[in-house]
Amino acid sequence: MIEWIIGIFLAIGVIFNVLASIGLLRFPDVYTRIHAATKCTTFGTIFIVLATITYSIYSYYWVAKNPAWITIGIHSALVVIFLVLTNPVGAHALGRAARQSGIRPYGAVIDELEGRL
Amino acid sequence: MTIDSMFMWAMILLLFSAMVSLIRLLAGPTIPDRAVALDSMTTTTAGAMVLYGVITRQAVFIDVALVYAVLSYIATLYIARYLVKKRVGVIYTEEGEGS
């Protein structure tokens, strides 16, 4: 039972991370690359850490009452909270910087914000 | 397949994904492409570090992942600030003159 739950969480996380790297290779533009990379890596890492937290809770309550499992679970939760808080901010800053440094989207014909930034 | 071997396979695939991102980091045509690839690679590597901390049952590697995520965030914001006006370490005023 616990193997299936952890395996499904790990599979979702790994699939989304691999899709992020494939999208980073295949997309033609910096904005589409931001779209692929940031959302997919954040979502995949959420599920990876969810598998970790599930395993630590299971090991603490049903295998051995070792306080190291509590430490591992809480620190993993801290990692994912910090990633969820900071990844969108970094991606937004990068997109804004790319737009202000003059990179146009792929296939763009007109630029309605020309001179207004 | 035990749970530890599942964690190990997930860590190997995450590191493979980070290595694929490294191709874009090396071959990206512009600077924001490289910065995006660096950000993605760092997030993936932080997940792999969490898995390694669970495999070896040591919370120290998870703390390393936390510090790595913090440093990646600061580096991304600093690269973005550099890309806006291509000057680093200068305090901006309203007229755009450095002081």
Backbone of each chain as ProteinMPNN parsed JSONL, in Angstrom:
{"seq_chain_A": "MIEWIIGIFLAIGVIFNVLASIGLLRFPDVYTRIHAATKCTTFGTIFIVLATITYSIYSYYWVAKNPAWITIGIHSALVVIFLVLTNPVGAHALGRAARQSGIRPYGAVIDELEGRL", "coords_chain_A": {"N_chain_A": [[0.844, -1.215, 0.0], [1.787, 1.335, 1.012], [3.991, 1.427, -0.598], [2.854, 1.732, -3.112], [1.623, 4.261, -2.942], [3.835, 5.993, -2.494], [5.323, 5.375, -4.746], [3.628, 6.295, -6.802], [3.575, 9.061, -6.268], [6.306, 9.668, -6.605], [6.602, 8.986, -9.29], [4.942, 10.845, -10.589], [6.301, 13.227, -9.914], [8.87, 12.825, -11.082], [8.22, 12.499, -13.771], [7.165, 15.03, -14.383], [9.417, 16.638, -13.959], [11.195, 15.683, -15.905], [9.739, 16.322, -18.177], [9.878, 19.086, -17.976], [12.591, 19.57, -18.517], [12.731, 18.611, -21.123], [10.983, 20.375, -22.424], [12.435, 22.679, -21.999], [14.503, 22.233, -23.731], [13.204, 22.101, -26.229], [11.493, 24.252, -26.812], [11.015, 27.386, -28.593], [11.775, 29.89, -27.585], [12.537, 32.42, -25.144], [10.505, 33.083, -23.373], [8.583, 31.056, -23.597], [10.199, 29.054, -22.725], [10.587, 29.771, -20.061], [7.965, 29.399, -19.237], [7.705, 26.62, -19.545], [9.787, 25.573, -17.916], [9.682, 26.656, -15.238], [7.084, 26.21, -14.106], [6.747, 23.43, -14.401], [8.973, 22.326, -13.027], [8.52, 23.257, -10.442], [6.053, 22.042, -9.757], [6.726, 19.327, -10.018], [8.714, 19.061, -8.048], [7.227, 19.57, -5.778], [5.71, 17.197, -5.671], [7.712, 15.258, -5.395], [8.755, 15.91, -2.862], [6.483, 15.51, -1.398], [6.233, 12.75, -1.489], [8.485, 12.131, 0.017], [7.765, 13.199, 2.538], [5.543, 11.657, 3.127], [6.758, 9.145, 3.357], [8.411, 9.601, 5.567], [6.573, 10.092, 7.616], [5.195, 7.653, 7.668], [7.325, 5.948, 8.372], [7.93, 6.899, 10.895], [5.64, 6.388, 12.438], [4.939, 3.704, 12.022], [7.151, 2.072, 11.738], [9.663, 2.657, 13.18], [10.173, 4.472, 16.149], [11.799, 6.867, 15.649], [13.321, 9.935, 16.194], [14.667, 11.21, 14.156], [13.274, 10.933, 11.81], [11.185, 12.738, 12.051], [12.623, 15.127, 11.913], [13.586, 14.924, 9.278], [11.188, 15.009, 7.8], [10.094, 17.545, 8.485], [12.077, 19.308, 7.587], [12.108, 18.762, 4.866], [9.552, 19.699, 4.215], [9.999, 22.397, 4.707], [11.8, 22.989, 2.644], [10.153, 22.648, 0.358], [8.193, 24.56, 0.803], [9.682, 26.901, 0.685], [10.581, 26.78, -1.975], [8.182, 26.969, -3.417], [7.414, 29.518, -2.67], [9.454, 31.128, -3.765], [10.109, 30.481, -6.438], [8.177, 31.408, -8.465], [8.568, 34.155, -8.193], [11.214, 34.557, -9.0], [11.016, 33.671, -11.653], [9.249, 35.528, -12.725], [10.759, 37.866, -12.457], [12.847, 37.26, -14.187], [11.496, 37.068, -16.657], [10.543, 39.674, -16.922], [12.967, 41.044, -17.031], [14.026, 39.991, -19.387], [12.203, 40.961, -21.236], [12.625, 43.694, -20.963], [15.211, 43.923, -21.776], [15.06, 43.757, -24.448], [14.343, 41.445, -25.894], [12.295, 39.873, -28.19], [9.122, 38.093, -28.334], [8.859, 34.809, -29.852], [8.085, 34.794, -33.241], [6.673, 37.143, -33.127], [4.992, 39.912, -34.571], [4.107, 42.638, -34.474], [4.799, 45.188, -32.026], [3.288, 46.256, -29.366], [4.023, 47.505, -27.079], [6.152, 49.118, -27.59], [8.58, 51.394, -26.731], [7.169, 52.111, -24.477], [7.992, 50.908, -22.229]], "CA_chain_A": [[0.0, 0.0, 0.0], [2.63, 2.533, 1.106], [4.86, 1.437, -1.782], [2.119, 2.268, -4.266], [1.434, 5.718, -2.785], [5.112, 6.677, -2.697], [5.709, 5.202, -6.147], [2.838, 7.185, -7.665], [4.063, 10.427, -6.063], [7.631, 9.812, -7.234], [6.456, 8.933, -10.744], [4.434, 12.146, -11.042], [7.361, 14.223, -9.8], [9.947, 12.596, -12.056], [7.701, 12.763, -15.125], [7.067, 16.469, -14.622], [10.751, 17.228, -14.076], [11.762, 15.335, -17.214], [9.029, 17.14, -19.165], [10.411, 20.444, -17.912], [13.875, 19.671, -19.219], [12.491, 18.448, -22.563], [10.436, 21.638, -22.893], [13.528, 23.658, -22.02], [15.288, 22.011, -24.949], [12.474, 22.101, -27.478], [10.729, 25.467, -27.099], [11.831, 28.262, -29.427], [11.772, 31.265, -27.143], [12.852, 32.463, -23.717], [9.266, 33.15, -22.571], [8.02, 29.706, -23.552], [11.075, 28.231, -21.889], [10.226, 30.074, -18.673], [6.664, 28.752, -19.018], [7.884, 25.178, -19.365], [10.724, 25.171, -16.874], [9.366, 27.018, -13.858], [5.891, 25.551, -13.578], [6.906, 21.979, -14.311], [9.893, 21.919, -11.966], [7.913, 23.498, -9.134], [5.046, 21.011, -9.516], [7.395, 18.049, -9.823], [9.407, 19.028, -6.76], [6.182, 19.424, -4.757], [5.33, 15.797, -5.515], [8.865, 14.534, -4.855], [8.845, 16.151, -1.423], [5.303, 14.873, -0.806], [6.599, 11.347, -1.297], [9.421, 12.093, 1.145], [7.045, 13.448, 3.793], [4.73, 10.459, 3.37], [7.629, 8.067, 3.826], [8.905, 9.877, 6.917], [5.462, 9.897, 8.556], [4.985, 6.205, 7.758], [8.418, 5.317, 9.096], [7.911, 7.275, 12.306], [4.524, 5.834, 13.188], [4.706, 2.283, 11.858], [8.366, 1.264, 11.67], [10.511, 2.897, 14.341], [9.933, 5.798, 16.716], [13.08, 7.565, 15.614], [13.049, 11.363, 15.973], [15.306, 11.703, 12.926], [12.257, 10.987, 10.748], [10.472, 14.014, 12.204], [13.52, 16.153, 11.371], [13.623, 14.819, 7.815], [9.909, 15.463, 7.257], [9.899, 18.994, 8.644], [13.017, 20.039, 6.731], [11.632, 18.632, 3.49], [8.44, 20.634, 4.059], [10.576, 23.745, 4.606], [12.364, 23.133, 1.296], [9.133, 22.831, -0.668], [7.531, 25.852, 1.03], [10.54, 27.955, 0.156], [10.595, 26.732, -3.448], [6.893, 27.476, -3.92], [7.372, 30.968, -2.489], [10.453, 31.92, -4.48], [10.268, 30.192, -7.868], [7.438, 32.326, -9.336], [9.15, 35.502, -8.139], [12.397, 34.549, -9.861], [10.616, 33.55, -13.053], [8.684, 36.815, -13.146], [11.852, 38.82, -12.602], [13.596, 36.92, -15.409], [10.698, 37.443, -17.822], [10.541, 41.133, -17.033], [14.296, 41.478, -17.462], [14.197, 39.644, -20.796], [11.402, 41.887, -22.03], [13.218, 45.032, -20.943], [16.487, 43.955, -22.476], [14.833, 43.842, -25.878], [14.082, 40.18, -26.573], [10.899, 39.768, -28.577], [8.625, 36.724, -28.41], [9.082, 34.124, -31.125], [7.0, 34.977, -34.189], [5.934, 38.383, -32.922], [5.035, 40.785, -35.743], [4.093, 44.013, -34.005], [5.135, 45.328, -30.62], [2.45, 47.372, -28.919], [4.625, 48.17, -25.928], [7.415, 49.714, -28.022], [8.795, 52.725, -26.208], [6.411, 52.388, -23.265], [8.584, 50.249, -21.066]], "C_chain_A": [[0.875, 1.258, 0.0], [3.595, 2.604, -0.08], [4.139, 2.037, -2.979], [1.942, 3.772, -4.161], [2.734, 6.455, -3.088], [5.565, 6.552, -4.151], [4.94, 6.112, -7.085], [3.312, 8.627, -7.511], [5.409, 10.646, -6.761], [7.515, 9.81, -8.757], [5.941, 10.247, -11.286], [5.541, 13.198, -11.005], [8.437, 14.067, -10.855], [9.465, 12.898, -13.468], [7.621, 14.261, -15.381], [8.435, 17.119, -14.729], [11.389, 16.918, -15.421], [11.067, 16.127, -18.321], [9.519, 18.581, -19.162], [11.716, 20.556, -18.67], [13.693, 19.48, -20.726], [11.914, 19.739, -23.159], [11.49, 22.728, -22.961], [14.396, 23.475, -23.258], [14.51, 22.354, -26.207], [11.806, 23.426, -27.814], [11.602, 26.52, -27.763], [12.221, 29.597, -28.802], [12.049, 31.301, -25.648], [11.578, 32.479, -22.87], [8.598, 31.781, -22.486], [8.905, 28.782, -22.733], [10.83, 28.495, -20.405], [8.929, 29.361, -18.309], [6.836, 27.261, -18.773], [8.662, 24.887, -18.091], [10.192, 25.446, -15.481], [8.165, 26.245, -13.323], [6.115, 24.059, -13.413], [7.881, 21.59, -13.211], [9.284, 22.163, -10.591], [6.907, 22.397, -8.784], [5.695, 19.654, -9.258], [8.078, 17.966, -8.481], [8.415, 18.959, -5.603], [5.842, 17.949, -4.569], [6.474, 14.933, -5.009], [8.924, 14.669, -3.333], [7.628, 15.567, -0.709], [5.546, 13.387, -0.569], [7.54, 11.193, -0.103], [8.705, 12.248, 2.489], [6.168, 12.246, 4.144], [5.57, 9.314, 3.926], [8.131, 8.317, 5.24], [7.798, 9.688, 7.953], [5.19, 8.407, 8.758], [6.077, 5.54, 8.591], [8.397, 5.678, 10.57], [6.805, 6.538, 13.039], [4.429, 4.323, 13.102], [5.968, 1.432, 11.82], [9.201, 1.435, 12.93], [10.265, 4.31, 14.826], [11.23, 6.575, 16.791], [12.829, 9.05, 15.342], [13.717, 11.933, 14.736], [14.297, 11.777, 11.788], [11.447, 12.268, 10.832], [11.31, 15.155, 11.631], [13.52, 16.137, 9.853], [12.329, 15.348, 7.197], [9.747, 16.968, 7.322], [10.844, 19.77, 7.735], [12.641, 19.915, 5.254], [10.461, 19.579, 3.223], [8.936, 22.064, 3.951], [11.134, 23.993, 3.213], [11.259, 23.413, 0.29], [8.372, 24.137, -0.455], [8.374, 26.983, 0.459], [10.568, 27.962, -1.363], [9.306, 27.296, -4.029], [6.817, 28.99, -3.76], [8.303, 31.694, -3.447], [10.543, 31.643, -5.967], [9.447, 31.107, -8.77], [8.023, 33.733, -9.347], [10.382, 35.588, -9.053], [12.047, 34.472, -11.327], [10.025, 34.852, -13.572], [9.769, 37.859, -13.343], [12.644, 38.541, -13.878], [12.818, 37.304, -16.664], [10.667, 38.942, -18.033], [11.9, 41.655, -17.532], [14.525, 41.155, -18.928], [13.404, 40.587, -21.679], [12.045, 43.262, -22.084], [14.574, 45.063, -21.616], [16.301, 43.733, -23.967], [14.6, 42.537, -26.596], [12.604, 40.1, -26.898], [10.445, 38.319, -28.527], [8.79, 36.148, -29.81], [7.862, 34.298, -32.028], [6.205, 36.24, -33.999], [6.102, 39.302, -34.122], [5.06, 42.243, -35.316], [4.397, 44.028, -32.521], [4.37, 46.527, -30.088], [3.032, 48.096, -27.728], [5.936, 48.849, -26.294], [7.536, 51.137, -27.478], [8.029, 53.032, -24.943], [7.017, 51.738, -22.039], [9.673, 51.104, -20.46]], "O_chain_A": [[0.744, 2.126, -0.864], [3.973, 3.69, -0.517], [4.739, 2.766, -3.77], [2.087, 4.489, -5.151], [2.741, 7.425, -3.847], [6.118, 7.493, -4.721], [5.5, 6.643, -8.044], [3.44, 9.345, -8.503], [5.626, 11.665, -7.416], [8.236, 10.537, -9.44], [6.422, 10.73, -12.311], [5.702, 13.968, -11.951], [8.871, 15.049, -11.457], [10.197, 13.477, -14.271], [7.966, 14.723, -16.469], [8.609, 18.057, -15.508], [12.045, 17.773, -16.015], [11.706, 16.553, -19.282], [9.574, 19.227, -20.208], [11.933, 21.53, -19.391], [14.4, 20.099, -21.521], [12.299, 20.151, -24.254], [11.463, 23.587, -23.842], [14.958, 24.44, -23.777], [15.095, 22.853, -27.168], [11.571, 23.707, -28.99], [12.809, 26.552, -27.526], [12.937, 30.372, -29.434], [11.818, 30.31, -24.955], [11.571, 31.944, -21.761], [8.103, 31.392, -21.428], [8.417, 27.835, -22.116], [10.859, 27.574, -19.589], [8.801, 28.794, -17.224], [6.188, 26.698, -17.892], [8.251, 24.056, -17.281], [10.239, 24.567, -14.621], [8.214, 25.692, -12.224], [5.721, 23.48, -12.401], [7.64, 20.603, -12.515], [9.498, 21.374, -9.67], [6.902, 21.882, -7.666], [5.26, 18.916, -8.375], [8.04, 16.922, -7.83], [8.71, 18.365, -4.566], [5.699, 17.491, -3.436], [6.243, 13.974, -4.272], [9.114, 13.689, -2.613], [7.722, 15.172, 0.454], [5.109, 12.835, 0.441], [7.416, 10.255, 0.685], [8.994, 11.532, 3.448], [6.061, 11.864, 5.309], [5.152, 8.608, 4.843], [8.266, 7.382, 6.029], [8.052, 9.181, 9.045], [4.982, 7.955, 9.884], [5.792, 4.672, 9.418], [8.794, 4.873, 11.412], [7.016, 6.099, 14.17], [3.891, 3.697, 14.016], [5.884, 0.205, 11.863], [9.423, 0.474, 13.667], [10.16, 5.24, 14.026], [11.704, 6.903, 17.879], [12.184, 9.387, 14.349], [13.372, 13.032, 14.303], [14.449, 12.602, 10.887], [11.061, 12.828, 9.806], [10.788, 16.038, 10.951], [13.463, 17.185, 9.21], [12.365, 16.054, 6.19], [9.321, 17.6, 6.356], [10.451, 20.79, 7.169], [12.833, 20.853, 4.48], [10.374, 20.185, 2.155], [8.375, 22.862, 3.2], [10.964, 25.078, 2.658], [11.395, 24.308, -0.543], [7.945, 24.763, -1.425], [7.854, 27.905, -0.169], [10.576, 29.028, -1.977], [9.336, 28.022, -5.022], [6.233, 29.677, -4.599], [7.969, 32.788, -3.902], [11.017, 32.503, -6.709], [9.979, 31.562, -9.782], [7.988, 34.422, -10.366], [10.563, 36.564, -9.781], [12.684, 35.116, -12.16], [10.265, 35.239, -14.716], [9.712, 38.649, -14.286], [13.062, 39.47, -14.57], [13.399, 37.807, -17.626], [10.753, 39.429, -19.16], [11.967, 42.579, -18.343], [15.144, 41.94, -19.645], [13.868, 40.975, -22.751], [12.02, 43.924, -23.121], [15.044, 46.136, -21.994], [17.282, 43.541, -24.685], [14.655, 42.514, -27.825], [11.756, 40.237, -26.017], [11.261, 37.407, -28.659], [8.854, 36.872, -30.804], [6.74, 33.986, -31.63], [5.165, 36.414, -34.634], [7.208, 39.462, -34.637], [5.93, 43.003, -35.742], [4.27, 43.011, -31.839], [4.751, 47.674, -30.324], [2.585, 49.192, -27.394], [6.751, 49.132, -25.416], [6.68, 51.982, -27.742], [8.206, 54.108, -24.371], [6.583, 52.004, -20.918], [10.287, 50.71, -19.469]]}, "seq_chain_B": "MTIDSMFMWAMILLLFSAMVSLIRLLAGPTIPDRAVALDSMTTTTAGAMVLYGVITRQAVFIDVALVYAVLSYIATLYIARYLVKKRVGVIYTEEGEGS", "coords_chain_B": {"N_chain_B": [[10.415, -4.455, -5.559], [11.968, -2.312, -3.425], [11.314, 0.495, -1.174], [13.473, 2.174, -0.852], [14.975, 1.663, -3.151], [13.242, 2.692, -5.028], [13.342, 5.434, -4.358], [15.998, 5.834, -5.015], [16.052, 5.38, -7.807], [14.397, 7.465, -8.62], [15.989, 9.613, -7.876], [18.16, 9.289, -9.594], [16.911, 9.698, -12.079], [16.107, 12.327, -11.764], [18.562, 13.626, -11.644], [19.441, 13.06, -14.197], [17.581, 14.574, -15.629], [18.345, 17.13, -14.795], [20.784, 17.173, -16.043], [20.065, 17.234, -18.713], [18.958, 19.761, -18.748], [21.287, 21.143, -18.472], [22.368, 21.158, -20.999], [20.913, 23.138, -22.315], [21.756, 25.224, -20.765], [24.424, 25.421, -21.519], [24.257, 25.882, -24.264], [22.511, 27.956, -24.739], [21.081, 30.655, -26.572], [20.818, 33.335, -25.67], [21.338, 35.445, -22.733], [19.128, 35.377, -20.796], [18.05, 32.831, -21.425], [20.033, 31.094, -20.49], [19.916, 31.765, -17.793], [17.346, 30.914, -17.088], [17.637, 28.176, -17.544], [19.532, 27.608, -15.594], [18.07, 28.136, -13.272], [16.04, 26.203, -13.425], [17.599, 23.891, -13.346], [18.689, 24.089, -10.815], [16.447, 23.86, -9.149], [15.626, 21.247, -9.722], [17.892, 19.854, -8.856], [17.796, 20.419, -6.152], [15.564, 18.931, -5.393], [16.615, 16.373, -5.889], [18.601, 16.339, -3.948], [17.061, 16.305, -1.631], [15.941, 13.768, -1.886], [18.278, 12.257, -1.685], [19.009, 12.792, 0.942], [16.952, 11.445, 2.232], [17.473, 8.823, 1.48], [19.974, 8.26, 2.627], [19.277, 8.689, 5.241], [19.947, 11.06, 6.597], [19.567, 14.268, 7.826], [21.096, 16.38, 7.087], [21.697, 16.717, 4.4], [19.298, 17.607, 3.424], [19.122, 20.101, 4.578], [21.218, 21.231, 3.168], [20.034, 21.292, 0.645], [18.074, 23.201, 1.128], [19.604, 25.551, 1.602], [20.811, 25.708, -0.874], [18.646, 26.239, -2.541], [17.947, 28.781, -1.598], [20.252, 30.266, -2.303], [20.153, 30.001, -5.068], [17.837, 31.413, -5.659], [18.55, 34.029, -4.907], [20.64, 34.428, -6.72], [19.266, 34.302, -9.158], [17.571, 36.546, -8.984], [19.514, 38.495, -8.934], [20.78, 38.229, -11.405], [18.623, 38.923, -13.036], [18.271, 41.571, -12.287], [20.649, 42.553, -13.223], [20.274, 42.221, -15.956], [18.375, 44.102, -16.647], [19.383, 46.759, -16.795], [22.001, 46.335, -17.408], [24.02, 46.982, -15.664], [25.848, 46.517, -12.717], [25.814, 46.663, -9.205], [25.385, 49.347, -8.836], [23.759, 52.114, -7.47], [20.562, 53.118, -8.325], [19.043, 56.149, -9.423], [16.212, 58.383, -9.88], [16.522, 59.575, -12.376], [17.976, 57.77, -13.743], [20.645, 57.954, -13.443], [23.715, 56.822, -12.259], [24.976, 56.56, -8.911]], "CA_chain_B": [[11.184, -3.192, -5.51], [11.787, -1.666, -2.124], [11.077, 1.94, -1.221], [14.76, 2.846, -1.03], [15.389, 1.605, -4.557], [12.408, 3.661, -5.764], [13.932, 6.767, -4.153], [17.267, 5.913, -5.75], [15.761, 5.557, -9.238], [13.877, 8.823, -8.818], [17.108, 10.554, -7.801], [18.949, 9.164, -10.821], [16.195, 10.342, -13.182], [16.147, 13.778, -11.552], [19.885, 14.127, -12.038], [19.461, 13.018, -15.661], [16.82, 15.738, -16.093], [19.195, 18.304, -14.59], [21.844, 17.144, -17.047], [19.466, 17.698, -19.967], [18.874, 21.216, -18.637], [22.643, 21.682, -18.622], [22.606, 21.399, -22.434], [20.389, 24.476, -22.619], [22.618, 26.192, -20.073], [25.666, 25.62, -22.277], [24.031, 26.258, -25.657], [21.453, 28.94, -24.898], [21.539, 31.763, -27.4], [20.874, 34.609, -24.952], [21.601, 35.318, -21.303], [17.965, 34.867, -20.053], [17.923, 31.389, -21.607], [20.949, 30.435, -19.556], [19.444, 31.969, -16.419], [16.2, 30.034, -16.889], [18.154, 26.807, -17.441], [20.185, 27.492, -14.281], [17.015, 28.08, -12.264], [15.398, 24.88, -13.522], [18.563, 22.881, -12.916], [18.856, 24.179, -9.365], [15.261, 23.302, -8.487], [15.682, 19.793, -9.876], [18.964, 19.328, -8.013], [17.333, 20.48, -4.76], [14.735, 17.737, -5.195], [17.5, 15.207, -5.819], [19.28, 16.369, -2.645], [16.097, 15.843, -0.63], [15.864, 12.301, -2.01], [19.515, 11.671, -1.164], [18.921, 12.859, 2.39], [16.073, 10.381, 2.728], [18.111, 7.525, 1.255], [21.025, 8.043, 3.618], [18.704, 8.978, 6.576], [20.638, 12.165, 7.267], [18.86, 15.505, 7.525], [22.061, 17.419, 6.715], [21.603, 16.95, 2.957], [18.08, 18.388, 3.177], [19.514, 21.478, 4.876], [22.02, 21.675, 2.02], [19.085, 21.612, -0.413], [17.429, 24.469, 1.486], [20.553, 26.649, 1.367], [21.017, 25.759, -2.325], [17.484, 26.924, -3.112], [18.058, 30.205, -1.236], [21.315, 30.897, -3.11], [19.684, 30.06, -6.451], [16.859, 32.51, -5.749], [19.287, 35.299, -4.88], [21.387, 34.538, -7.971], [18.321, 34.603, -10.231], [17.155, 37.944, -8.877], [20.633, 39.373, -9.25], [20.954, 38.186, -12.869], [17.53, 39.696, -13.621], [18.553, 42.99, -12.071], [21.745, 42.901, -14.135], [19.814, 42.254, -17.345], [17.496, 45.232, -16.944], [20.146, 47.911, -17.278], [23.351, 45.89, -17.714], [25.023, 47.513, -14.746], [25.725, 45.809, -11.447], [26.45, 47.312, -8.077], [25.207, 50.79, -8.903], [22.461, 52.527, -6.913], [19.88, 53.908, -9.351], [18.177, 57.256, -9.013], [15.051, 58.516, -10.759], [16.926, 59.963, -13.721], [18.773, 56.728, -14.333], [22.061, 58.211, -13.261], [24.299, 56.07, -11.175], [25.606, 57.388, -7.905]], "C_chain_B": [[10.909, -2.487, -4.18], [11.659, -0.147, -2.279], [12.385, 2.685, -1.458], [15.233, 2.796, -2.479], [14.513, 2.511, -5.418], [12.946, 5.079, -5.619], [15.221, 6.922, -4.963], [17.037, 6.105, -7.247], [15.23, 6.951, -9.524], [15.008, 9.835, -8.775], [17.958, 10.498, -9.063], [18.244, 9.869, -11.989], [16.168, 11.854, -13.024], [17.503, 14.346, -11.959], [20.058, 14.074, -13.555], [18.716, 14.223, -16.252], [17.623, 17.026, -15.919], [20.309, 18.359, -15.623], [21.324, 17.573, -18.414], [19.286, 19.212, -19.947], [20.234, 21.868, -18.826], [22.985, 21.935, -20.09], [22.109, 22.791, -22.819], [21.229, 25.546, -21.936], [23.887, 26.448, -20.873], [25.395, 26.214, -23.652], [22.989, 27.344, -25.841], [21.904, 30.149, -25.678], [21.684, 33.079, -26.626], [21.099, 34.346, -23.46], [20.355, 34.867, -20.516], [17.715, 33.385, -20.257], [18.807, 30.638, -20.623], [20.469, 30.587, -18.123], [18.254, 31.072, -16.114], [16.652, 28.588, -16.735], [18.826, 26.591, -16.088], [19.154, 27.351, -13.168], [16.354, 26.699, -12.245], [16.315, 23.777, -13.001], [18.719, 22.898, -11.396], [17.658, 23.593, -8.625], [15.257, 21.777, -8.548], [16.744, 19.179, -8.968], [18.586, 19.397, -6.534], [16.422, 19.294, -4.447], [15.566, 16.476, -5.083], [18.237, 15.164, -4.484], [18.351, 15.925, -1.532], [15.99, 14.324, -0.674], [17.117, 11.629, -1.464], [19.551, 11.7, 0.357], [18.01, 11.796, 2.964], [16.737, 9.02, 2.573], [19.158, 7.248, 2.329], [20.568, 8.303, 5.047], [19.46, 10.063, 7.329], [19.979, 13.47, 6.838], [19.791, 16.61, 7.044], [21.945, 17.752, 5.222], [20.352, 17.76, 2.609], [18.325, 19.855, 3.529], [20.363, 22.06, 3.756], [21.109, 22.065, 0.857], [18.398, 22.942, -0.143], [18.339, 25.659, 1.191], [20.8, 26.83, -0.143], [19.865, 26.48, -3.014], [17.538, 28.419, -2.823], [19.089, 30.902, -2.121], [20.902, 31.003, -4.574], [18.696, 31.2, -6.652], [17.565, 33.864, -5.797], [20.046, 35.5, -6.191], [20.468, 34.883, -9.133], [17.881, 36.059, -10.19], [18.29, 38.887, -9.265], [20.908, 39.398, -10.752], [19.864, 39.008, -13.55], [17.775, 41.19, -13.463], [19.703, 43.465, -12.977], [21.242, 43.058, -15.563], [18.983, 43.477, -17.664], [18.303, 46.394, -17.491], [21.607, 47.611, -17.518], [24.408, 46.572, -16.861], [24.784, 46.913, -13.378], [26.423, 46.614, -10.366], [26.334, 48.821, -8.076], [23.834, 51.117, -8.345], [21.794, 53.462, -7.918], [19.095, 55.035, -8.708], [17.049, 57.38, -10.04], [15.441, 58.858, -12.188], [17.73, 58.872, -14.415], [20.257, 56.95, -14.196], [22.576, 57.392, -12.091], [24.966, 56.996, -10.171], [26.559, 56.549, -7.091]], "O_chain_B": [[9.776, -2.124, -3.866], [11.866, 0.41, -3.358], [12.419, 3.692, -2.166], [15.818, 3.755, -2.983], [14.978, 3.043, -6.426], [13.009, 5.837, -6.587], [15.501, 7.984, -5.519], [17.733, 6.892, -7.889], [15.568, 7.554, -10.543], [15.006, 10.804, -9.534], [18.424, 11.528, -9.549], [18.887, 10.55, -12.788], [16.199, 12.587, -14.012], [17.579, 15.423, -12.551], [20.731, 14.923, -14.139], [19.154, 14.815, -17.238], [17.591, 17.906, -16.778], [20.735, 19.438, -16.036], [22.048, 18.2, -19.187], [19.435, 19.877, -20.972], [20.328, 23.006, -19.285], [23.79, 22.813, -20.4], [22.777, 23.528, -23.545], [21.394, 26.645, -22.465], [24.378, 27.576, -20.904], [26.216, 26.976, -24.163], [22.606, 27.64, -26.973], [23.017, 30.631, -25.467], [22.594, 33.857, -26.911], [21.059, 33.209, -22.991], [20.501, 34.03, -19.625], [17.211, 32.726, -19.347], [18.377, 29.667, -20.002], [20.593, 29.66, -17.322], [18.152, 30.526, -15.015], [16.122, 27.853, -15.901], [18.707, 25.517, -15.5], [19.328, 26.56, -12.242], [16.141, 26.111, -11.185], [15.876, 22.855, -12.313], [18.863, 21.849, -10.768], [17.816, 22.917, -7.608], [14.933, 21.102, -7.571], [16.531, 18.118, -8.381], [18.997, 18.544, -5.747], [16.499, 18.719, -3.361], [15.262, 15.601, -4.272], [18.475, 14.085, -3.941], [18.777, 15.25, -0.595], [15.952, 13.668, 0.366], [17.039, 10.563, -0.853], [20.05, 10.773, 0.994], [18.256, 11.294, 4.061], [16.584, 8.155, 3.436], [19.226, 6.146, 2.874], [21.359, 8.161, 5.98], [19.598, 9.999, 8.551], [19.846, 13.749, 5.647], [19.323, 17.672, 6.634], [22.075, 18.91, 4.824], [20.339, 18.504, 1.628], [17.804, 20.75, 2.863], [20.245, 23.241, 3.429], [21.371, 23.047, 0.163], [18.163, 23.722, -1.065], [17.906, 26.652, 0.605], [20.975, 27.949, -0.624], [20.077, 27.241, -3.958], [17.217, 29.234, -3.687], [18.838, 31.994, -2.631], [21.25, 31.97, -5.251], [18.712, 31.872, -7.683], [17.232, 34.728, -6.608], [20.093, 36.613, -6.716], [20.841, 35.671, -10.002], [17.823, 36.729, -11.221], [18.058, 39.945, -9.85], [21.229, 40.446, -11.313], [20.132, 39.709, -14.525], [17.523, 41.974, -14.378], [19.727, 44.609, -13.432], [21.718, 43.92, -16.302], [18.884, 43.865, -18.828], [17.958, 46.958, -18.529], [22.386, 48.521, -17.803], [25.555, 46.723, -17.282], [23.642, 46.812, -12.929], [27.494, 47.177, -10.59], [27.097, 49.505, -7.393], [22.849, 50.471, -8.703], [22.375, 54.471, -8.318], [18.559, 54.902, -7.608], [16.951, 56.568, -10.961], [14.746, 58.463, -13.124], [18.125, 59.041, -15.569], [21.052, 56.209, -14.776], [21.923, 57.297, -11.052], [25.456, 58.069, -10.522], [27.204, 57.06, -6.176]]}, "name": "protein", "num_of_chains": 2, "seq": "MIEWIIGIFLAIGVIFNVLASIGLLRFPDVYTRIHAATKCTTFGTIFIVLATITYSIYSYYWVAKNPAWITIGIHSALVVIFLVLTNPVGAHALGRAARQSGIRPYGAVIDELEGRLMTIDSMFMWAMILLLFSAMVSLIRLLAGPTIPDRAVALDSMTTTTAGAMVLYGVITRQAVFIDVALVYAVLSYIATLYIARYLVKKRVGVIYTEEGEGS"}
